[in-house]
Amino acid sequence: MSSPSSNPRIVTTTHDAAGTAIFGSDSEVPLFHPMGPAGSSFAVFDVRNAVPVNNTEPAQNHPNTIPRCPPNGAIFCISNIAPHFTVPMHRTLSLDYGVVISGEIVMKLESGEERTVKAGEFLIQGGVNHQWINRTDEICRICFVTLSAEKIKLVDGTELDEVAVKR
């Protein structure tokens, strides 16, 4: 397994003209550091604009992109959260399935509630306002599969929009 500070390797499969399964690619995906070397980094392995997907289309990584699921689509990515770094409060219009690959992370909700998720543990994050807090001395790597979701609609009819940064 690659370390959280190195570029992750992604192996893809496809079919040849006769329909036989073959490997499509085997390469590293560069980490994107939009917050500088002391912040979070990301690697987007594949983005699909619609579900169900067309498995004859090749996987498409998106270097230099913060992972955001397209409407009606899906995304496969990782987030590396640096030691002693806090990601600002935010909400995405998606259902996020995650697994902590290495390290541990605190997920804090806007209510103030917190849960620590450790390596080998899983999470399902359903469009809530949340932040990630790494209180340790090591990078936390989280792998996500994210699916487009409808806006949360409250009983009074209010719809909750995506919130990119909420402090």
DSSP file (Angstrom, degrees, kcal/mol; ACC not computed):
  #  RESIDUE AA STRUCTURE BP1 BP2  ACC     N-H-->O    O-->H-N    N-H-->O    O-->H-N    TCO  KAPPA ALPHA  PHI   PSI    X-CA   Y-CA   Z-CA
    1    1 A M              0   0    0      0, 0.0     2,-0.1     0, 0.0     0, 0.0   0.000 360.0 360.0 360.0 137.5    0.0    0.0    0.0
    2    2 A S        -     0   0    0      7,-0.1     0, 0.0     1,-0.1     0, 0.0  -0.402 360.0-107.1 -72.1 152.4    1.3    3.5   -0.8
    3    3 A S    >   -     0   0    0      1,-0.1     3,-2.0     4,-0.1    -1,-0.1  -0.439  29.0-110.6 -76.1 155.8    1.9    5.8    2.0
    4    4 A P  T 3  S+     0   0    0      0, 0.0    -1,-0.1     0, 0.0   136,-0.1   0.657 118.2  54.9 -62.2 -14.0   -0.5    8.7    2.5
    5    5 A S  T 3  S+     0   0    0      2,-0.1     2,-0.2   134,-0.1    26,-0.1   0.526  98.7  76.1 -95.5  -5.6    2.2   11.2    1.4
    6    6 A S  S <  S-     0   0    0     -3,-2.0    -4,-0.0     1,-0.1     0, 0.0  -0.656  95.3 -90.2-103.3 161.6    2.9    9.4   -1.9
    7    7 A N        -     0   0    0     -2,-0.2     2,-0.1     1,-0.1    -4,-0.1  -0.495  48.4-120.1 -66.4 131.3    0.9    9.4   -5.1
    8    8 A P        -     0   0    0      0, 0.0    21,-2.9     0, 0.0     2,-0.4  -0.449  18.5-129.0 -75.1 148.1   -1.6    6.6   -5.1
    9    9 A R  E     -A   28   0A   0     19,-0.2     2,-0.4    -2,-0.1    19,-0.3  -0.795  21.4-165.5 -94.7 136.5   -1.5    3.9   -7.8
   10   10 A I  E     -A   27   0A   0     17,-3.2    17,-2.1    -2,-0.4     2,-0.5  -0.992   4.6-164.7-126.3 129.6   -4.7    3.0   -9.7
   11   11 A V  E     -A   26   0A   0     -2,-0.4     2,-0.3    15,-0.2    15,-0.2  -0.953  12.9-168.6-112.1 127.5   -5.1   -0.1  -11.9
   12   12 A T  E     -A   25   0A   0     13,-2.4    12,-2.3    -2,-0.5    13,-1.0  -0.823   7.3-151.4-116.9 157.1   -8.1   -0.1  -14.3
   13   13 A T  E     +A   23   0A   0     -2,-0.3    10,-0.2    10,-0.3     2,-0.2  -0.848  21.4 153.6-121.2 160.4   -9.7   -2.8  -16.4
   14   14 A T  E     -A   22   0A   0      8,-2.9     8,-2.4    -2,-0.3     2,-0.3  -0.801  38.0 -91.5-158.4-161.6  -11.6   -2.8  -19.6
   15   15 A H  E     -A   21   0A   0      6,-0.2     6,-0.2    -2,-0.2     2,-0.1  -0.957  24.7-131.9-128.4 148.0  -12.4   -5.0  -22.6
   16   16 A D    >   -     0   0    0      4,-2.3     3,-2.0    -2,-0.3     6,-0.0  -0.299  48.1 -84.0 -84.0-178.3  -10.7   -5.6  -25.9
   17   17 A A  T 3  S+     0   0    0      1,-0.3    -1,-0.1     2,-0.1    -2,-0.0   0.757 131.3  52.7 -60.3 -26.3  -12.6   -5.6  -29.2
   18   18 A A  T 3  S-     0   0    0      2,-0.1    -1,-0.3     0, 0.0    -3,-0.0   0.479 121.3-106.0 -88.2  -3.2  -13.6   -9.2  -28.7
   19   19 A G  S <  S+     0   0    0     -3,-2.0     2,-0.3     1,-0.3    -2,-0.1   0.540  70.5 146.0  91.5   7.1  -15.0   -8.6  -25.2
   20   20 A T        -     0   0    0      1,-0.1    -4,-2.3    -5,-0.0    -1,-0.3  -0.593  55.7-108.9 -79.1 138.1  -12.1  -10.2  -23.4
   21   21 A A  E     +A   15   0A   0     -2,-0.3     2,-0.3    -6,-0.2    -6,-0.2  -0.481  49.0 165.5 -68.2 130.8  -11.2   -8.6  -20.0
   22   22 A I  E     -A   14   0A   0     -8,-2.4    -8,-2.9    -2,-0.2     2,-0.4  -0.916  42.6 -94.2-138.3 164.4   -7.9   -6.7  -20.2
   23   23 A F  E     -A   13   0A   0     -2,-0.3   -10,-0.3   -10,-0.2     3,-0.1  -0.688  30.1-168.6 -79.8 135.2   -6.0   -4.1  -18.1
   24   24 A G  E     -     0   0A   0    -12,-2.3     2,-0.3    -2,-0.4   -11,-0.2   0.857  63.0 -15.7 -91.1 -42.8   -6.7   -0.6  -19.2
   25   25 A S  E     -A   12   0A   0    -13,-1.0   -13,-2.4     2,-0.0    -1,-0.3  -0.987  41.9-163.4-158.4 162.6   -4.1    1.3  -17.3
   26   26 A D  E     +A   11   0A   0     -2,-0.3     2,-0.3   -15,-0.2   -15,-0.2  -0.792  43.7 125.1-151.1 100.5   -1.7    1.1  -14.3
   27   27 A S  E     -A   10   0A   0    -17,-2.1   -17,-3.2    -2,-0.3     2,-0.3  -0.953  56.8 -97.3-154.3 167.4   -0.4    4.4  -13.2
   28   28 A E  E     -A    9   0A   0     -2,-0.3   -19,-0.2   -19,-0.3    -2,-0.1  -0.708  28.1-142.5 -90.3 145.7    0.0    6.9  -10.3
   29   29 A V        -     0   0    0    -21,-2.9    16,-0.1    -2,-0.3     2,-0.0  -0.945  25.8-120.3-106.7 123.2   -2.5    9.7   -9.8
   30   30 A P        -     0   0    0      0, 0.0    34,-0.3     0, 0.0    14,-0.2  -0.342  24.2-117.9 -65.7 140.6   -0.8   12.9   -8.6
   31   31 A L        -     0   0    0     12,-0.1     2,-0.5   -26,-0.1    12,-0.2  -0.566  21.8-140.3 -74.7 140.7   -1.9   14.3   -5.3
   32   32 A F  B     -B   42   0B   0     10,-3.0    10,-2.0    -2,-0.2     3,-0.1  -0.917  13.6-169.3-105.2 125.9   -3.5   17.8   -5.4
   33   33 A H    >   +     0   0    0     -2,-0.5     3,-1.6     8,-0.2     8,-0.2  -0.650  18.8 160.9-115.2  70.8   -2.5   20.1   -2.6
   34   34 A P  T 3  S+     0   0    0      0, 0.0    -1,-0.1     0, 0.0     7,-0.1   0.717  78.8  47.0 -68.0 -18.8   -4.9   23.1   -2.9
   35   35 A M  T 3  S-     0   0    0      5,-0.7     3,-0.3     1,-0.4     6,-0.1   0.180 121.2-100.9-105.8  15.8   -4.3   24.2    0.8
   36   36 A G    X   -     0   0    0     -3,-1.6     3,-1.7     1,-0.2    -1,-0.4  -0.145  52.2 -57.8  86.6 172.2   -0.5   23.9    0.6
   37   37 A P  T 3  S+     0   0    0      0, 0.0    -1,-0.2     0, 0.0     4,-0.0   0.694 133.6  55.0 -65.7 -19.9    1.8   21.1    1.8
   38   38 A A  T 3  S+     0   0    0     -3,-0.3    -2,-0.1    -5,-0.1     2,-0.1   0.438 105.6  61.0 -93.0   1.0    0.5   21.4    5.4
   39   39 A G  S <  S-     0   0    0     -3,-1.7     2,-0.1     1,-0.2    43,-0.1  -0.129  99.6 -50.7-107.1-156.4   -3.2   21.0    4.5
   40   40 A S        -     0   0    0     41,-0.2    -5,-0.7    42,-0.1     2,-0.3  -0.422  46.2-158.7 -77.8 154.6   -5.3   18.3    2.9
   41   41 A S  E     - C   0  80B   0     39,-2.3    39,-3.3    -8,-0.2     2,-0.3  -0.944   6.9-162.2-131.1 158.6   -4.5   16.6   -0.4
   42   42 A F  E     -BC  32  79B   0    -10,-2.0   -10,-3.0    -2,-0.3     2,-0.3  -0.940  15.0-165.4-138.4 154.8   -6.7   14.8   -2.8
   43   43 A A  E     - C   0  78B   0     35,-1.7    35,-2.1    -2,-0.3     2,-0.7  -0.941  12.0-156.5-140.1 122.4   -6.6   12.3   -5.7
   44   44 A V  E     + C   0  77B   0     -2,-0.3    18,-1.5    18,-0.3    33,-0.2  -0.885  12.7 178.9-100.4 114.3   -9.7   11.9   -7.9
   45   45 A F  E     -     0   0B   0     31,-2.1     2,-0.3    -2,-0.7    32,-0.2   0.834  64.1  -0.9 -84.9 -36.4   -9.5    8.4   -9.6
   46   46 A D  E     - C   0  76B   0     30,-1.6    30,-2.4    13,-0.1     2,-0.4  -0.973  52.4-167.6-159.7 139.4  -12.8    8.5  -11.5
   47   47 A V  E     - C   0  75B   0     13,-0.7     2,-0.4    -2,-0.3    28,-0.2  -1.000   7.5-169.2-129.0 129.8  -15.7   10.7  -12.2
   48   48 A R  E     - C   0  74B   0     26,-2.9    26,-2.2    -2,-0.4     3,-0.1  -0.979  13.2-155.1-119.2 132.7  -18.9    9.5  -13.9
   49   49 A N  S    S+     0   0    0     -2,-0.4     2,-0.3    24,-0.2    -1,-0.1   0.582  77.3  25.8 -84.2 -10.5  -21.5   12.1  -15.0
   50   50 A A  S    S-     0   0    0     24,-0.1    23,-0.2     4,-0.0     4,-0.1  -0.995  79.5-111.0-153.0 147.9  -24.4    9.7  -14.9
   51   51 A V  S    S+     0   0    0     21,-1.0     2,-0.2    -2,-0.3     3,-0.0  -0.992  96.7  50.0-121.8 132.8  -25.5    6.5  -13.2
   52   52 A P  S    S-     0   0    0      0, 0.0     2,-0.1     0, 0.0     0, 0.0   0.458  95.3-142.0 -71.7 156.0  -25.8    3.8  -14.3
   53   53 A V        -     0   0    0     -2,-0.2     2,-0.7    -5,-0.0    -2,-0.1  -0.417  10.2-118.2 -87.7 162.5  -22.4    4.1  -15.9
   54   54 A N    >   -     0   0    0     -4,-0.1     3,-1.8    -2,-0.1    -1,-0.0  -0.904  21.0-160.3 -98.6 108.1  -21.2    2.9  -19.3
   55   55 A N  T 3  S+     0   0    0     -2,-0.7    -1,-0.1     1,-0.3     4,-0.1   0.468  85.6  68.2 -73.9   0.3  -18.4    0.3  -18.6
   56   56 A T  T 3  S+     0   0    0    -42,-0.1    -1,-0.3     2,-0.1   -41,-0.1   0.596  83.6  87.0 -89.9 -11.4  -17.0    0.7  -22.1
   57   57 A E  S <  S-     0   0    0     -3,-1.8     3,-0.1     1,-0.1     2,-0.0  -0.698  87.5-114.3 -84.5 138.3  -15.9    4.3  -21.3
   58   58 A P        -     0   0    0      0, 0.0    -2,-0.1     0, 0.0    -1,-0.1  -0.347  32.6 -97.3 -71.3 152.2  -12.5    4.5  -19.7
   59   59 A A        -     0   0    0    -46,-0.2     2,-0.5    -4,-0.1   -13,-0.1  -0.385  38.7-149.7 -61.8 145.5  -12.0    5.7  -16.1
   60   60 A Q        -     0   0    0    -13,-0.2   -13,-0.7    -3,-0.1     2,-0.2  -0.938   6.3-159.6-128.1 110.1  -11.1    9.4  -16.0
   61   61 A N        -     0   0    0     -2,-0.5   -16,-0.2   -15,-0.2   -15,-0.1  -0.545   8.3-148.8 -83.1 157.8   -8.9   10.8  -13.2
   62   62 A H    >   -     0   0    0    -18,-1.5     3,-0.5    -2,-0.2   -18,-0.3  -0.776  11.6-159.5-129.8  85.1   -9.1   14.5  -12.6
   63   63 A P  T 3  S+     0   0    0      0, 0.0     3,-0.1     0, 0.0   -32,-0.1  -0.255  75.5  24.4 -63.6 154.4   -5.8   15.9  -11.3
   64   64 A N  T 3  S+     0   0    0    -34,-0.3     2,-0.4   -22,-0.2   -21,-0.1   0.876  96.1 125.6  59.7  41.9   -5.8   19.2   -9.5
   65   65 A T    <   -     0   0    0     -3,-0.5    -1,-0.2   -23,-0.1   -33,-0.2  -0.995  60.1-135.7-132.6 134.7   -9.5   18.8   -8.5
   66   66 A I        -     0   0    0     -2,-0.4     2,-0.2    -3,-0.1   -24,-0.0  -0.778  47.9-101.6 -80.1 129.4  -11.2   19.0   -5.1
   67   67 A P        +     0   0    0      0, 0.0     2,-0.3     0, 0.0    -1,-0.1  -0.341  56.5 156.9 -62.0 120.3  -13.6   16.0   -5.1
   68   68 A R        -     0   0    0     -2,-0.2     6,-0.1     6,-0.1    26,-0.0  -0.972  39.8-122.9-142.3 129.6  -17.2   17.1   -5.8
   69   69 A C        -     0   0    0     -2,-0.3    24,-0.1    78,-0.1     3,-0.1  -0.518  25.5-125.6 -74.8 131.4  -19.8   14.8   -7.2
   70   70 A P    >   -     0   0    0      0, 0.0     3,-2.4     0, 0.0    78,-0.2  -0.430  41.8 -84.0 -71.1 151.7  -21.4   15.9  -10.4
   71   71 A P  T 3  S+     0   0    0      0, 0.0     3,-0.1     0, 0.0    23,-0.1  -0.341 117.1   4.9 -54.7 132.3  -25.3   16.0  -10.4
   72   72 A N  T 3  S+     0   0    0      1,-0.2   -21,-1.0   -22,-0.1     2,-0.1   0.558 120.6  96.8  69.0  10.8  -26.6   12.5  -11.2
   73   73 A G    <   -     0   0    0     -3,-2.4    75,-2.6   -23,-0.2     2,-0.3  -0.283  63.2-127.2-116.6-162.1  -23.1   11.1  -11.1
   74   74 A A  E     -CD  48 147B   0    -26,-2.2   -26,-2.9    73,-0.2     2,-0.3  -0.973  12.1-160.4-148.6 156.0  -20.5    9.4   -9.0
   75   75 A I  E     -CD  47 146B   0     71,-2.1    71,-2.7    -2,-0.3     2,-0.4  -0.994   6.8-157.7-142.5 147.0  -16.9    9.9   -7.9
   76   76 A F  E     +CD  46 145B   0    -30,-2.4   -31,-2.1    -2,-0.3   -30,-1.6  -0.995  39.1 129.2-125.2 122.7  -14.1    7.7   -6.6
   77   77 A C  E     -CD  44 144B   0     67,-2.4    67,-3.0    -2,-0.4     2,-0.3  -0.927  44.7-121.4-158.9 175.3  -11.3    9.5   -4.7
   78   78 A I  E     -CD  43 143B   0    -35,-2.1   -35,-1.7    -2,-0.3     2,-0.4  -0.960  12.1-156.8-128.4 153.7   -9.2    9.8   -1.6
   79   79 A S  E     -CD  42 142B   0     63,-2.5    63,-2.9    -2,-0.3     2,-0.5  -0.999   4.5-159.9-125.1 132.6   -8.6   12.7    0.8
   80   80 A N  E     -CD  41 141B   0    -39,-3.3   -39,-2.3    -2,-0.4     2,-0.6  -0.965   8.4-159.3-109.6 121.5   -5.4   12.9    2.9
   81   81 A I  E     - D   0 140B   0     59,-3.0    59,-2.3    -2,-0.5   -41,-0.2  -0.906  18.6-128.3-108.0 119.7   -5.9   15.1    6.0
   82   82 A A    >   -     0   0    0     -2,-0.6     3,-1.3    57,-0.2    52,-0.2  -0.128  35.5 -82.0 -64.4 155.9   -2.6   16.4    7.4
   83   83 A P  T 3  S+     0   0    0      0, 0.0    54,-0.2     0, 0.0    -1,-0.1  -0.308 113.8   6.1 -56.9 138.8   -1.7   16.1   11.0
   84   84 A H  T 3  S+     0   0    0     52,-0.8     2,-0.4    50,-0.7    51,-0.2   0.809 101.0 133.7  57.4  34.0   -3.2   18.7   13.3
   85   85 A F    <   -     0   0    0     -3,-1.3    49,-2.6    49,-0.4     2,-0.5  -0.914  42.3-156.3-116.4 142.4   -5.3   20.1   10.4
   86   86 A T  B     -G  133   0C   0     -2,-0.4    47,-0.2    47,-0.2   -46,-0.1  -0.978  10.3-143.6-119.6 124.9   -9.0   21.0   10.5
   87   87 A V        -     0   0    0     45,-3.0    45,-0.3    -2,-0.5     3,-0.1  -0.716  35.4-106.6 -81.2 132.2  -11.1   21.0    7.3
   88   88 A P        -     0   0    0      0, 0.0    44,-0.2     0, 0.0    79,-0.2  -0.150  44.1 -84.1 -58.1 154.9  -13.7   23.9    7.5
   89   89 A M  E     +K  166   0D   0     77,-1.1    77,-3.0    42,-0.1     2,-0.3  -0.369  66.6 156.2 -58.6 133.8  -17.3   23.0    8.1
   90   90 A H  E     -H  130   0C   0     40,-2.5    40,-2.7    75,-0.2     2,-0.4  -0.984  33.5-146.6-157.5 162.0  -19.0   22.1    4.8
   91   91 A R  E     -K  163   0D   0     72,-2.3    72,-1.8    -2,-0.3     2,-0.3  -0.999  12.5-161.1-134.7 137.7  -21.9   20.2    3.2
   92   92 A T        -     0   0    0     -2,-0.4     2,-1.6    36,-0.3     4,-0.1  -0.839  28.5-120.1-113.7 155.6  -21.9   18.4   -0.2
   93   93 A L  S    S+     0   0    0     -2,-0.3    56,-1.5   -24,-0.1     2,-0.3  -0.530  83.3  85.3 -90.0  67.9  -25.0   17.4   -2.2
   94   94 A S  E    S-E  148   0B   0     -2,-1.6    33,-0.6    54,-0.3     2,-0.5  -0.975  78.4-116.2-157.4 164.7  -24.0   13.8   -2.1
   95   95 A L  E     -EF 147 126B   0     52,-2.7    52,-2.7    -2,-0.3     2,-0.6  -0.978  38.4-157.4-106.7 120.6  -24.1   10.5   -0.2
   96   96 A D  E     -EF 146 125B   0     29,-2.8    29,-2.8    -2,-0.5     2,-0.5  -0.895  12.3-166.3-111.1 120.1  -20.5    9.7    0.7
   97   97 A Y  E     +EF 145 124B   0     48,-2.9    48,-2.4    -2,-0.6     2,-0.3  -0.909  24.8 176.6 -98.4 126.7  -19.3    6.1    1.5
   98   98 A G  E     -EF 144 123B   0     25,-2.9    25,-2.5    -2,-0.5     2,-0.4  -0.936  26.0-167.4-135.3 155.1  -15.9    6.2    3.2
   99   99 A V  E     -EF 143 122B   0     44,-2.0    44,-2.6    -2,-0.3     2,-0.7  -0.989  27.4-127.8-137.0 131.2  -13.3    4.0    4.7
  100  100 A V  E     -E  142   0B   0     21,-2.3    20,-3.2    18,-0.4    21,-0.3  -0.691  25.1-176.0 -77.4 117.9  -10.4    5.3    6.7
  101  101 A I  E     +     0   0B   0     40,-2.8     2,-0.3    -2,-0.7    -1,-0.2   0.875  65.9   0.1 -84.4 -41.8   -7.4    3.6    5.1
  102  102 A S  E    S+E  141   0B   0     39,-1.4    39,-1.7    17,-0.1    -1,-0.3  -0.993 112.5   6.9-148.7 153.0   -4.7    4.9    7.5
  103  103 A G  S    S-     0   0    0     -2,-0.3    16,-1.5    37,-0.2     2,-0.3  -0.381  82.0 -86.7  77.5-157.7   -4.6    7.1   10.6
  104  104 A E  E     -I  118   0C   0     34,-0.3     2,-0.3    14,-0.2    32,-0.3  -0.980  32.6-160.4-150.5 158.4   -7.7    8.3   12.3
  105  105 A I  E     -I  117   0C   0     12,-2.5    12,-3.1    -2,-0.3     2,-0.5  -0.990  16.1-133.9-142.7 146.2  -10.0   11.3   12.0
  106  106 A V  E     -IJ 116 133C   0     27,-2.7    27,-2.5    -2,-0.3     2,-0.6  -0.905  17.4-155.1 -99.0 126.5  -12.6   13.1   14.0
  107  107 A M  E     -IJ 115 132C   0      8,-3.0     8,-1.7    -2,-0.5     2,-0.5  -0.917  13.7-167.9-100.4 119.3  -15.9   13.9   12.2
  108  108 A K  E     -IJ 114 131C   0     23,-2.6    23,-2.1    -2,-0.6     6,-0.2  -0.925   5.5-151.8-112.3 131.6  -17.6   16.9   13.8
  109  109 A L  E >   - J   0 130C   0      4,-2.6     3,-2.4    -2,-0.5    21,-0.2  -0.572  32.2-106.4 -96.1 162.8  -21.1   17.9   13.0
  110  110 A E  T 3  S+     0   0    0     19,-1.4    20,-0.1     1,-0.3    -1,-0.1   0.719 119.3  65.5 -62.4 -19.3  -22.6   21.4   13.2
  111  111 A S  T 3  S-     0   0    0     18,-0.2    -1,-0.3     2,-0.1     3,-0.1   0.631 119.4-110.9 -73.0 -13.4  -24.4   20.3   16.3
  112  112 A G  S <  S+     0   0    0     -3,-2.4    -2,-0.1     1,-0.4    -1,-0.1   0.238  73.8 137.8  98.4 -11.8  -21.0   19.9   18.0
  113  113 A E        -     0   0    0     -5,-0.1    -4,-2.6     1,-0.0    -1,-0.4  -0.368  33.9-164.9 -66.2 148.0  -21.2   16.1   18.2
  114  114 A E  E     -I  108   0C   0     -6,-0.2     2,-0.3    -3,-0.1    -6,-0.2  -0.971  15.7-174.9-135.7 149.8  -18.0   14.3   17.3
  115  115 A R  E     -I  107   0C   0     -8,-1.7    -8,-3.0    -2,-0.3     2,-0.5  -0.990  20.2-137.4-139.6 139.8  -17.0   10.7   16.5
  116  116 A T  E     -I  106   0C   0     -2,-0.3     2,-0.5   -10,-0.2   -10,-0.2  -0.849  16.7-164.6 -95.9 130.2  -13.5    9.3   15.9
  117  117 A V  E     -I  105   0C   0    -12,-3.1   -12,-2.5    -2,-0.5     2,-0.2  -0.972  10.9-161.9-117.4 126.4  -13.2    7.0   12.9
  118  118 A K  E >   -I  104   0C   0     -2,-0.5     3,-2.3   -14,-0.2   -18,-0.4  -0.572  35.8 -64.5-108.1 166.6  -10.0    4.9   12.8
  119  119 A A  T 3  S+     0   0    0    -16,-1.5   -18,-0.2     1,-0.3    -1,-0.2  -0.203 123.8  23.2 -49.2 131.9   -8.1    2.9   10.2
  120  120 A G  T 3  S+     0   0    0    -20,-3.2    -1,-0.3     1,-0.3     2,-0.2   0.396 100.3 113.3  88.2  -1.9  -10.3    0.0    8.9
  121  121 A E    <   -     0   0    0     -3,-2.3   -21,-2.3   -21,-0.3    -1,-0.3  -0.684  54.6-139.7-103.6 160.5  -13.5    1.7   10.0
  122  122 A F  E     -F   99   0B   0     -2,-0.2     2,-0.3   -23,-0.2   -23,-0.2  -0.743  12.5-167.0-120.6 158.8  -16.3    2.9    7.7
  123  123 A L  E     -F   98   0B   0    -25,-2.5   -25,-2.9    -2,-0.3     2,-0.5  -0.995  14.0-156.4-145.7 152.2  -18.6    5.8    7.5
  124  124 A I  E     -F   97   0B   0     -2,-0.3     2,-0.6   -27,-0.2   -27,-0.2  -0.983  15.9-169.4-126.3 117.0  -21.7    6.9    5.6
  125  125 A Q  E     -F   96   0B   0    -29,-2.8   -29,-2.8    -2,-0.5     2,-0.8  -0.932   3.6-164.4-115.0 112.7  -22.1   10.7    5.4
  126  126 A G  E     -F   95   0B   0     -2,-0.6   -31,-0.2   -31,-0.2   -29,-0.0  -0.497  59.5 -68.5-103.9  63.7  -25.5   11.8    4.1
  127  127 A G  S    S+     0   0    0     -2,-0.8     2,-0.2   -33,-0.6    25,-0.2   0.746  84.9 147.8  70.1  25.5  -25.2   15.4    3.1
  128  128 A V        -     0   0    0      1,-0.1     2,-0.5   -37,-0.1   -36,-0.3  -0.577  59.0 -99.7 -91.8 157.3  -24.8   16.9    6.6
  129  129 A N        +     0   0    0     -2,-0.2   -19,-1.4   -38,-0.1     2,-0.3  -0.647  65.4 149.9 -71.5 122.6  -22.8   19.9    7.6
  130  130 A H  E     -HJ  90 109C   0    -40,-2.7   -40,-2.5    -2,-0.5     2,-0.3  -0.946  34.6-152.2-150.8 165.2  -19.5   18.5    8.9
  131  131 A Q  E     - J   0 108C   0    -23,-2.1   -23,-2.6    -2,-0.3     2,-0.4  -0.977  17.2-129.7-141.3 157.7  -15.8   19.0    9.3
  132  132 A W  E     - J   0 107C   0    -45,-0.3   -45,-3.0    -2,-0.3     2,-0.4  -0.906  21.0-171.1-108.1 133.4  -12.8   16.7    9.5
  133  133 A I  E     -GJ  86 106C   0    -27,-2.5   -27,-2.7    -2,-0.4     2,-0.8  -0.983   9.5-162.2-128.3 120.7  -10.3   17.2   12.4
  134  134 A N        +     0   0    0    -49,-2.6   -50,-0.7    -2,-0.4   -49,-0.4  -0.886  14.6 171.4-101.8 107.2   -7.0   15.4   12.5
  135  135 A R        +     0   0    0     -2,-0.8     2,-0.1   -51,-0.2    -1,-0.1   0.251  51.6  86.7 -97.3  11.2   -5.7   15.6   16.1
  136  136 A T  S    S-     0   0    0    -32,-0.3   -52,-0.8     2,-0.3   -51,-0.1  -0.422  84.3-114.5-106.6-179.7   -2.9   13.1   15.6
  137  137 A D  S    S+     0   0    0    -54,-0.2     2,-0.3    -2,-0.1    -1,-0.0   0.307  91.8  70.5 -95.4   6.6    0.7   13.3   14.4
  138  138 A E  S    S-     0   0    0    -56,-0.1   -34,-0.3   -34,-0.1    -2,-0.3  -0.899  88.7 -98.4-126.1 156.1    0.1   11.3   11.2
  139  139 A I        -     0   0    0     -2,-0.3     2,-0.5   -56,-0.1   -57,-0.2  -0.415  31.8-141.9 -65.1 140.7   -1.7   11.8    7.9
  140  140 A C  E     -D   81   0B   0    -59,-2.3   -59,-3.0   -37,-0.2     2,-0.5  -0.948  13.2-161.1-105.0 122.6   -5.2   10.3    7.8
  141  141 A R  E     -DE  80 102B   0    -39,-1.7   -40,-2.8    -2,-0.5   -39,-1.4  -0.918   8.6-175.1-106.3 124.9   -6.1    8.8    4.4
  142  142 A I  E     -DE  79 100B   0    -63,-2.9   -63,-2.5    -2,-0.5     2,-0.4  -0.976  13.1-150.2-120.2 130.6   -9.9    8.3    3.7
  143  143 A C  E     -DE  78  99B   0    -44,-2.6   -44,-2.0    -2,-0.4     2,-0.4  -0.857  20.4-168.1 -98.8 133.6  -11.2    6.6    0.5
  144  144 A F  E     -DE  77  98B   0    -67,-3.0   -67,-2.4    -2,-0.4     2,-0.5  -0.954  25.8-168.2-126.0 141.8  -14.6    7.8   -0.7
  145  145 A V  E     -DE  76  97B   0    -48,-2.4   -48,-2.9    -2,-0.4     2,-0.4  -0.997  27.5-167.0-115.9 120.7  -17.2    6.7   -3.2
  146  146 A T  E     -DE  75  96B   0    -71,-2.7   -71,-2.1    -2,-0.5     2,-0.4  -0.922   8.5-164.6-118.6 131.6  -19.6    9.6   -3.5
  147  147 A L  E     -DE  74  95B   0    -52,-2.7   -52,-2.7    -2,-0.4   -73,-0.2  -0.917  30.2-104.9-116.3 140.2  -23.0    9.5   -5.2
  148  148 A S  E     - E   0  94B   0    -75,-2.6     2,-0.3    -2,-0.4   -54,-0.3  -0.298  43.7-169.2 -58.0 143.2  -25.1   12.4   -6.3
  149  149 A A        -     0   0    0    -56,-1.5     2,-0.1     3,-0.0   -77,-0.1  -0.940  24.3-105.0-135.7 157.1  -28.0   13.1   -3.9
  150  150 A E        -     0   0    0     -2,-0.3     2,-0.1     1,-0.1   -56,-0.1  -0.397  52.8 -88.2 -70.9 157.6  -31.1   15.2   -3.9
  151  151 A K        -     0   0    0      1,-0.1     2,-0.3    -2,-0.1    -1,-0.1  -0.399  46.8-103.7 -64.0 145.3  -31.1   18.3   -1.6
  152  152 A I  E     -L  160   0E   0      8,-0.6     8,-2.6   -25,-0.2     2,-0.5  -0.583  37.7-155.2 -68.6 129.3  -32.2   17.6    2.0
  153  153 A K  E     -L  159   0E   0     -2,-0.3     6,-0.2     6,-0.2     5,-0.1  -0.951   5.1-145.8-114.9 119.8  -35.8   19.0    2.3
  154  154 A L    >   -     0   0    0      4,-3.2     3,-2.1    -2,-0.5     0, 0.0  -0.282  30.9-101.4 -77.7 166.5  -37.0   20.0    5.7
  155  155 A V  T 3  S+     0   0    0      1,-0.3    -1,-0.1     2,-0.1    -2,-0.0   0.837 123.5  55.0 -56.2 -35.8  -40.5   19.6    7.0
  156  156 A D  T 3  S-     0   0    0      2,-0.1    -1,-0.3     1,-0.1     3,-0.1   0.426 123.6-104.0 -81.2   3.1  -41.2   23.3    6.4
  157  157 A G  S <  S+     0   0    0     -3,-2.1    -2,-0.1     1,-0.3     2,-0.1   0.298  73.1 144.0  94.9  -9.7  -40.1   23.0    2.7
  158  158 A T        -     0   0    0     -5,-0.1    -4,-3.2     1,-0.0     2,-0.4  -0.415  39.7-146.1 -63.8 135.2  -36.6   24.6    3.2
  159  159 A E  E     -L  153   0E   0     -6,-0.2     2,-0.6    -2,-0.1    -6,-0.2  -0.892   8.5-132.8-105.5 135.7  -34.0   22.9    1.0
  160  160 A L  E     -L  152   0E   0     -8,-2.6    -8,-0.6    -2,-0.4     2,-0.1  -0.775  24.9-155.5 -90.1 120.0  -30.4   22.6    2.3
  161  161 A D        -     0   0    0     -2,-0.6     2,-0.1     1,-0.1    -9,-0.0  -0.372  30.9 -81.4 -86.6 167.9  -27.8   23.7   -0.3
  162  162 A E        -     0   0    0     -2,-0.1     2,-0.5   -69,-0.1   -70,-0.2  -0.466  40.5-155.1 -63.6 139.7  -24.2   22.8   -0.7
  163  163 A V  E     -K   91   0D   0    -72,-1.8   -72,-2.3     1,-0.2     3,-0.2  -0.956   8.8-170.4-122.6 109.8  -22.0   24.8    1.7
  164  164 A A  E    S+     0   0D   0     -2,-0.5     2,-0.4     1,-0.3    -1,-0.2   0.933  75.5   2.1 -68.1 -46.6  -18.4   25.0    0.4
  165  165 A V  E     +     0   0D   0    -75,-0.1     2,-0.4   -78,-0.0    -1,-0.3  -0.968  62.9 173.8-145.8 125.5  -16.9   26.6    3.5
  166  166 A K  E      K   89   0D   0    -77,-3.0   -77,-1.1    -2,-0.4    -3,-0.0  -0.977 360.0 360.0-132.6 119.1  -18.7   27.4    6.8
  167  167 A R              0   0    0     -2,-0.4    -1,-0.1   -79,-0.2   -77,-0.1   0.415 360.0 360.0-104.1 360.0  -16.6   28.7    9.7
